[in-house]
Amino acid sequence: QVRTDGNCPDSYTLTRTWIAIDNCGNATTHVQKVNVVDTTPPVFDNKPADITVECDAVPQPPVVTAHDNCDLDVQVTYNQVRTDGSCPDYYTLTRTWIALDNCGNGTTHVQKVTVEDTTPPVLNNKPADITVECDAVPVAEVVTASDNCDQDVQVTYNQVRTDGSCPDSYTLTRTWIALDNCGNATT
Protein backbone atom coordinates (compact mmCIF):
# COMPACT_ATOMS: atom_id res chain seq x y z
CA GLN A 1 0.00 0.00 0.00
CA VAL A 2 1.33 3.44 -0.96
CA ARG A 3 -0.08 6.72 0.36
CA THR A 4 0.04 9.86 -1.78
CA ASP A 5 -0.83 13.01 0.12
CA GLY A 6 -3.41 15.42 -1.25
CA ASN A 7 -3.97 19.12 -0.65
CA CYS A 8 -4.77 18.73 3.09
CA PRO A 9 -3.99 16.23 5.87
CA ASP A 10 -7.31 14.36 5.50
CA SER A 11 -7.25 14.17 1.71
CA TYR A 12 -4.99 11.52 0.18
CA THR A 13 -4.90 8.51 -2.14
CA LEU A 14 -4.11 4.94 -1.09
CA THR A 15 -2.79 2.74 -3.89
CA ARG A 16 -3.24 -0.89 -2.86
CA THR A 17 -1.59 -3.56 -4.97
CA TRP A 18 -2.18 -7.32 -4.83
CA ILE A 19 -0.02 -9.75 -6.78
CA ALA A 20 -0.98 -13.40 -7.15
CA ILE A 21 1.91 -15.71 -8.18
CA ASP A 22 1.50 -19.40 -8.85
CA ASN A 23 4.27 -21.95 -8.22
CA CYS A 24 5.47 -21.59 -11.79
CA GLY A 25 6.03 -17.81 -11.51
CA ASN A 26 2.94 -16.71 -13.41
CA ALA A 27 1.62 -13.49 -11.87
CA THR A 28 -1.53 -11.45 -11.90
CA THR A 29 -1.70 -7.94 -10.45
CA HIS A 30 -4.68 -5.99 -9.16
CA VAL A 31 -4.47 -2.32 -8.15
CA GLN A 32 -7.11 -0.53 -6.13
CA LYS A 33 -7.04 3.24 -5.69
CA VAL A 34 -8.82 4.57 -2.61
CA ASN A 35 -9.35 8.31 -2.81
CA VAL A 36 -9.84 9.66 0.72
CA VAL A 37 -11.46 13.09 0.93
CA ASP A 38 -12.81 15.24 3.71
CA THR A 39 -15.88 17.13 2.53
CA THR A 40 -17.78 17.08 5.82
CA PRO A 41 -17.79 20.38 7.72
CA PRO A 42 -17.34 20.52 11.47
CA VAL A 43 -20.34 20.51 13.85
CA PHE A 44 -20.71 22.98 16.71
CA ASP A 45 -20.99 21.45 20.16
CA ASN A 46 -22.74 24.42 21.76
CA LYS A 47 -24.48 27.12 19.73
CA PRO A 48 -25.78 30.12 21.71
CA ALA A 49 -29.31 31.22 20.82
CA ASP A 50 -30.41 34.75 19.98
CA ILE A 51 -31.22 36.77 23.09
CA THR A 52 -32.60 40.15 24.17
CA VAL A 53 -31.04 41.71 27.28
CA GLU A 54 -31.04 44.92 29.26
CA CYS A 55 -28.10 47.22 28.62
CA ASP A 56 -26.56 46.45 32.03
CA ALA A 57 -26.80 42.66 31.56
CA VAL A 58 -24.95 41.97 28.30
CA PRO A 59 -23.30 38.56 28.70
CA GLN A 60 -19.76 37.83 27.64
CA PRO A 61 -19.56 35.71 24.48
CA PRO A 62 -19.44 32.03 25.38
CA VAL A 63 -16.59 29.76 24.38
CA VAL A 64 -17.98 27.77 21.44
CA THR A 65 -16.37 24.49 20.42
CA ALA A 66 -16.81 22.14 17.46
CA HIS A 67 -15.94 18.61 16.46
CA ASP A 68 -15.21 17.02 13.10
CA ASN A 69 -15.26 13.57 11.54
CA CYS A 70 -11.54 13.74 10.68
CA ASP A 71 -9.90 16.76 12.31
CA LEU A 72 -9.39 16.21 16.05
CA ASP A 73 -8.50 19.85 16.71
CA VAL A 74 -11.08 22.05 14.95
CA GLN A 75 -10.25 25.75 15.04
CA VAL A 76 -13.11 28.10 16.00
CA THR A 77 -12.72 31.83 15.35
CA TYR A 78 -14.96 34.55 16.79
CA ASN A 79 -15.98 38.01 15.64
CA GLN A 80 -18.44 40.57 16.99
CA VAL A 81 -20.00 43.56 15.23
CA ARG A 82 -22.03 46.25 17.02
CA THR A 83 -24.87 47.97 15.17
CA ASP A 84 -26.15 51.07 16.93
CA GLY A 85 -29.87 51.56 17.47
CA SER A 86 -32.08 54.53 18.22
CA CYS A 87 -30.18 55.60 21.37
CA PRO A 88 -26.82 54.83 23.04
CA ASP A 89 -28.15 51.88 25.05
CA TYR A 90 -30.14 50.24 22.23
CA TYR A 91 -27.94 48.24 19.86
CA THR A 92 -27.40 44.83 18.34
CA LEU A 93 -24.35 42.64 18.74
CA THR A 94 -23.86 40.20 15.89
CA ARG A 95 -21.61 37.46 17.17
CA THR A 96 -20.17 35.07 14.58
CA TRP A 97 -18.29 31.84 15.18
CA ILE A 98 -16.61 29.97 12.30
CA ALA A 99 -15.43 26.38 12.75
CA LEU A 100 -12.86 25.36 10.14
CA ASP A 101 -11.32 21.91 9.80
CA ASN A 102 -7.83 21.31 8.42
CA CYS A 103 -9.20 20.66 4.92
CA GLY A 104 -10.98 24.02 4.73
CA ASN A 105 -14.52 22.79 5.40
CA GLY A 106 -16.32 25.40 7.44
CA THR A 107 -19.46 25.92 9.49
CA THR A 108 -20.76 29.30 10.66
CA HIS A 109 -23.04 30.17 13.57
CA VAL A 110 -24.45 33.66 14.16
CA GLN A 111 -26.00 34.86 17.42
CA LYS A 112 -27.89 38.16 17.61
CA VAL A 113 -27.80 39.88 20.99
CA THR A 114 -30.43 42.62 21.07
CA VAL A 115 -29.54 45.14 23.76
CA GLU A 116 -32.19 47.52 25.03
CA ASP A 117 -32.80 49.99 27.84
CA THR A 118 -36.33 49.75 29.20
CA THR A 119 -35.51 50.62 32.82
CA PRO A 120 -36.26 54.18 33.94
CA PRO A 121 -33.86 56.09 36.18
CA VAL A 122 -34.28 56.18 39.96
CA LEU A 123 -34.66 59.54 41.68
CA ASN A 124 -32.42 59.84 44.74
CA ASN A 125 -33.07 62.00 47.83
CA LYS A 126 -36.69 62.79 46.90
CA PRO A 127 -38.20 65.37 49.26
CA ALA A 128 -41.52 64.50 50.94
CA ASP A 129 -44.61 66.69 50.86
CA ILE A 130 -44.53 69.31 53.65
CA THR A 131 -46.65 72.10 55.13
CA VAL A 132 -44.77 75.19 56.30
CA GLU A 133 -45.39 78.71 57.52
CA CYS A 134 -45.18 81.43 54.88
CA ASP A 135 -41.87 82.69 56.31
CA ALA A 136 -40.24 79.22 56.29
CA VAL A 137 -40.59 78.04 52.68
CA PRO A 138 -37.49 75.89 51.97
CA VAL A 139 -35.41 76.16 48.86
CA ALA A 140 -36.05 73.34 46.41
CA GLU A 141 -33.91 70.28 47.08
CA VAL A 142 -31.23 69.24 44.62
CA VAL A 143 -32.50 65.87 43.46
CA THR A 144 -30.17 63.46 41.66
CA ALA A 145 -30.85 60.27 39.74
CA SER A 146 -29.12 57.02 38.93
CA ASP A 147 -29.71 54.63 36.08
CA ASN A 148 -28.80 51.06 35.17
CA CYS A 149 -26.95 52.20 32.02
CA ASP A 150 -26.79 56.00 31.68
CA GLN A 151 -24.00 57.32 33.93
CA ASP A 152 -25.08 60.96 33.51
CA VAL A 153 -28.86 61.12 33.99
CA GLN A 154 -30.35 64.53 33.39
CA VAL A 155 -32.76 65.81 36.07
CA THR A 156 -34.96 68.78 35.24
CA TYR A 157 -36.88 70.81 37.80
CA ASN A 158 -40.08 72.81 37.53
CA GLN A 159 -42.16 74.66 40.13
CA VAL A 160 -45.76 75.82 39.82
CA ARG A 161 -47.47 78.07 42.38
CA THR A 162 -51.20 77.70 43.04
CA ASP A 163 -52.69 80.51 45.11
CA GLY A 164 -54.82 79.72 48.10
CA SER A 165 -57.50 81.69 50.01
CA CYS A 166 -55.21 84.58 50.92
CA PRO A 167 -51.94 86.05 49.54
CA ASP A 168 -49.73 84.19 52.05
CA SER A 169 -51.43 80.83 51.60
CA TYR A 170 -50.44 78.90 48.50
CA THR A 171 -49.18 75.56 47.24
CA LEU A 172 -45.87 75.03 45.48
CA THR A 173 -45.84 71.97 43.24
CA ARG A 174 -42.24 71.03 42.62
CA THR A 175 -41.57 68.46 39.91
CA TRP A 176 -38.32 66.67 39.15
CA ILE A 177 -38.02 64.57 35.99
CA ALA A 178 -35.11 62.19 35.50
CA LEU A 179 -34.54 61.25 31.86
CA ASP A 180 -31.96 58.72 30.71
CA ASN A 181 -30.30 58.81 27.30
CA CYS A 182 -32.84 56.39 25.85
CA GLY A 183 -35.92 58.42 26.85
CA ASN A 184 -36.94 56.45 29.96
CA ALA A 185 -38.27 58.88 32.54
CA THR A 186 -39.16 58.98 36.22
CA THR A 187 -41.14 61.85 37.78
N, C-alpha and C positions, 0 to 999 in steps of 0.2 A: 504494500500500500504506500502510495506517495501522496503527500499533501502539498498543494500549491496554494499559497495565500492569495486572497482577493484584496479588495480595496478597504476592508476593515477587519478587525480581529474575528468577527463571527461570520465572515463570508470567505469561503475557500472551496477548493475542489479536491476530492479524494479520488485518486486513480487506483482502482483495485485490479490486480492482475492475477488470474489463475492459469496455471499451466498443467495440463495433464500429459504425462509421459508413460508410454507403455514399456514393457521390458525389452523391447527392441529399439528404443530410442525415438519412436514416432511421438510427435508432440502436437497438442492442440492448445491454443491460447484463447482465453476470454478476458476482455477488459470491460470493467464497469466504471463509469464516471459518476460520482455522486457530487452534485453541485449543492453546497450548503450555503444558504442565504439567510439573512435576518431581515425580515420585512415587517416584523411585529413591533409596534411601538410600545413603550413602557406603559404601566398602569399606575395611577396614583393610589397610594395607600389611604390617604386622608385628605379629602377635598373640602375646604371650608365653604359653607353656604353663604349666599347673599344675606346681609343683615342691615338693619337700620338702628342707629344708636344716637344717644344724646352726645352733644359736643364734648362733654367732660368724661365720656365713657368709651372712647375709641380704643378698641383692643389692639395690642401689638399683632403683627402678622404671625400666624402660626408657622411652625417648621413643618413643611410638607415633604413627604418622602414618596418614592415610587419604586416599583420593582419591574423586572423585565424577564422575559423567557430565556435570554442568553447572557445579558450583561449583569453581573453581580454587583456592580457599583454604579447605579444610574445617577447621573448628575442632574440636579434640579436647580434652576436659576430662578430668581425672583425679581420683580420690578413693580413699582407702584407709581401711579400717576394721579395727581389731585386735580379735580375739575371744580372750580369755584361755582357757588350757587348765588342765590339772591342777596346774601349777606355774609359777613365774615365767618359765621359759625354754621352755615349751611354749605355743604360741599359733598362731593362724591370721591371716594378713593377707589380706583380700579387697580386691584391687585392681580398680577399675572404670574403664574408659575409655569415653567416649561421644563418637562422631563425629557432628556435626550440620552439615548443609549449610544454605545460606542460605534454603531454603524449609521448614525445620523437619523434614526427613527425618532420622531418627537411626538409628545402629547402636551396639550396646553390646557390649563384650567384658569378661569377668570372668576374672581370674587368681587362683587360690588358692595362697598361699604357706604351706605347713605348716612351722612352725618347731618343732624339737625339740632336746632335749639328751640325747644318748646317750653322751656322753664323760665318763668318770669323772675326778675330780680327780687331780692328780699330787702325791705326797708329796715334799717337799723335805727336804734334810739328814737322810736316813734313817740312823740308826746301824747299824753292822754288828754281827753276833754277836761276843761277846768272852768270854774266860775270865780271871777276875781272882782275886786273893787275897781272903780274907774281910774283910780290913781295907782294901780298896781298891775297894769297890763304888761305881761312879759314880752320880751322880744322873741320873735319866732326862732324856734330851735333850728340848729343846723342838722339836717337829717341826711344820713349817708345810706348807701345801698351796696349790697354785694350780689354777685351773680355766679352761676356755675361755670360760665365761660368767659363773659366779658369782664375784663379786669379794671375797666374804667367806666362804670355805669354812670350815666348822666341823671342827676336829680334836679327837677325843676320845681319851683315854688310859686304859689299864687295865693293871694289873700283877698277875700271879699267881705265887705262890711255890710251888715244888715241892721238898720236902725230899729231901735225898740220903742217903748212908750214915751221916753223922754230923751233929751240930747246926750245924757251920760249913761244911757242904758242901750247897749247894742251887742250884736254877736259878730265875732270875727270867725270866718270859716277859712282855715288855713289848709291848703292842699299841697301835698308833695307827690310828685309822679316820678318813679324810677323807670327808666327806659334803657333796655340793653341794646346792643348794636344789631340785633335781629328783630327789633320792634316789639318784643315782649315787655309788658308794662305792669307795674304794681302801683296802686294809688292808696 
